[in-house]
């Protein structure tokens, strides 16, 4: 699974909006939308923030594993 799809899936499963998650990584809703849509790359620092926020491993969020370790 592509990491963008995983990010969207996790966000929707937890009932967050793009604007709410954008705020976690200091981006606008549009800026976060660009990440999910593939028009922008997710920076490592932002990945770390999302891992902490969601309490998920980076391997899980980027699709290297289907299990959160």
N, C-alpha and C positions, 0 to 999 in steps of 0.2 A: 504494500500500500504506500502510495506517495505521501510524504510528510504533510503536504498541504491538506490532503483529504483527511489525514489523521487529526490534524489541528481542528479542522471544521467539525469532524465527528465528535471529538472530545468537548469542544465548545458547545455544540448543540445538545449533547447528552446531559450536560450540566446546566443547561438553560441560561447560558450567557449570550449577550449580544456581541457583535463585533466591536462596538464602541466600548463596552466594558473591558474586553480583553485588550483592545488597543490601549486603554488607560493603564493597564498593568505594565505594558512595555513602552509607555510614553509615546504612543502614536495615536493619530486620529482614527476614527472608524474607517475612513477611506484608506489610510495608510495600512491598517491591518487587513482590510479587504484585498489590497494589492498583494499581500503575502499569501493569503488563501487562494487567490485567483492566479498566482504565478507571475504576476507583473513585478514582484519585488522578492528579494531573498530574505529569509529570516536570519538575522545576525546571531552569532553564538551567545552574546550577552543576553539577547532577548529570549533565546531558547532556554537559557539557565533560569531566567525569571519565570517563564512559563512552567518549567519543571517544578520549581518551588511553589508556584501558585496552585497548580493542579495536583501537586504531590505525586508526580509521575516521573519515571526515568526518561532520560534523553533518548535512550535506545528505543523505548516505546513510542515516544512522540515522533521520532524521525522514521519509524517503521522498520527498524532493524530486528525487532522482536514483537510478537503478539502478546507477550506477557510483560506486565509492569513489575520490574524487579526492585 
